[in-house]
């Protein structure tokens, strides 16, 4: 019996050695089971960016997020899908965030959340009730050690090593422009417009309902409007990513002359080739060249107030102090998943070049050209990478809100709060 027990113990020791070697070589499939036997280093900081469409999560000090998942939760029993940002009450939001973070932490990150530091990347337009609910989930349910809520436009500037820049976030629900000078956002200069990835998908759906056709396996053609159930949000997003592009400036102006100003249809440029999109069951959806090219024009079409995503940048500069405008125009940074569309940068630069020649902007700005930075990451997780950088700094604990202070205060400070004493515990006064 003693020989059997000794052999069993040797097997266990050999297995633990393999686990430690695998952990040192960053093989993480067994990491959560043996996280406690690490060399003693402080656990890595969790970096979380909950976007309107996708959530990026990973650990500080790494070059990219470990996973990018949709910002929604599926009920295991009913199969009902709940979007994180579409909530009817704070209680519903709390439960949704709790389920989302459970998936992130225990299925994708494979770490222990207790007493671990967290960096949350948030938008300037993030609602206060969302921040409060997220903090409550992190501190009270998962018992994390501390949380730092950091604005995405400032974190994005960290990735290019500059503290001056004009940050444009072209996300899913809106496009937001925030000027940053000497590391401080110029609040009176921020601009926003509800045109981004979601607006493009709405335009695709409208055009598919009007002109789209589906070829069945029996070679029968039918209009998309007759089988509208097949046009789901996931389908529209996939068509946007795989088929659509931002056309060049000249063709864009010709398209807008017809679609916006009532020009004759024969003035439209020759459309690009059609493409076929395979559906479930063997059916094929025909995506016309007109849909592929026209859908993204909604970003650059000026409304009745002559506002588009290009004019947002110019309006933002006009509201900034005059001595900061040239420096801001020379340091433009574009983030957000919608900015990854083919042709986006080329079109935006041409739009700006033509707009600054108009008297309304040339007389006030006097800017000849804009210079764009290229972040060392894809646009959809540039802000997350900034959070990973700040999460690896030694000064993170002094800027974060600890669990003890949160439980004592009962609420969060605003991200623009300059009262650093808020992060400290109240000390009892001596009588």
Phi, psi and omega in degrees: 000321180296321178296321180295316180295318179298316178297321179296319179295322178296321178298317180297317180296317178298321180294320179295323177299318179297319181297316180296318178298315179298321180294321179293330179266016173062041171260105197262007186288343177245008187299317185294334181285333186232029181295332183289346182260023177292172188292348180116002177293154178292137181303145180292152182282138175277131178246124189231129177228101182266098180272173181294328181250319184226151177248127178255132180216150181181197182242149182295148180088355179261159188275354181196159179293148179286334177205149173234110187236156177299144180277066178205161184234136179253125178290124185294331183272314184265340184078005180288134181260127180243124176279140186298319187272358178251084183238150181259341180209164179293325178297318177295319178297319179300314181293322180294315179295324179297317179291320180297315180291329176297318177296317182295311189287315189261347179251325185255313181277327180058054179227169176262120185283339186299129178063017178265148179278148183226136172247123180253120176273120184233156178274158176299332183263014181294127180296149181294323181293330176292317179297317181295318180294319179295318178296321179296320179295315183293315186280317188267326181270313182262352173055047176290159184286316181203159180224136173242117174269115184238133179292140187294326183291327177286321179295325179296326179294332179297328184290339179253002176067033181228148176250010176232128179179161175251108187261123176248121180253105179260090186264224183260315184264326182211166173249127185236132177242126180228120174278137180236125180230124183054040177077006182241126178290136176273098191294327181285353182258000183286146181224147180214150178213138184279047177234118179199216184299322180294322179294323177296317179296323177296320178295319178299316181297317180299316182288327176295321179294330181274319189236351186286147176227151179238132177259117181281167177301337178273014179062032175258134181260132178219152182288148179296327181298335180280342178230057186295342180294337180285342182272085180266171179296321178296322178294316180297320179294320180293321176296319179300316184284320188272330190247328190269159179205164177266120184283170181287168189298314184297313179295324179298319179294324177294321178294316180292332178298329180270312187282330184255327188249007174077025178290166180289146184296336181287353176276353178293141178290162178299123184290156176289173182297150174287162177224154181253132181244119184283133177251170176294145178087007177091357178283157181231127178265127179271114177260108185290159177298330178295318177295317182299322186268325187278336190297319184282354180293343180297336179288332187248359176284126179277131180280196182297333177270009181057047180244131172218181181292336178285318179290338177303317182295319181290319177295324177295318179295323180298326181277354178273157175305145189296329182279357178256350190293317182295318179294322179292319180293336179272359181221073180263131178233125181250127178232174180105144185296328180294334179291353179275358178298140179301133178087359185295310183297316182299317181291318181298319179296319179292322177298315180294320180299324180278328180290322183288352175275346179288145183303324183297332179257323183295324181286329182270326186261311183068026180264132182273321181202165178249144177243129185256139172268151174246111182290154180281039180198164174295152185298331185286342177230026176296316179296322177298319180298323174298322176294325177293327178290313181290333178289341179268358181280150178287342181275001182303316182301326182286342180257354185264159176264118183280163180294322180297318180292321180297315180294331180281316182281320179086004180203170181262146168281153176290152184296335180266010180290130181259007180274094182290342179293342180297330183282352183262152178286146175289122179269139179295135181280142179283133177283000000 
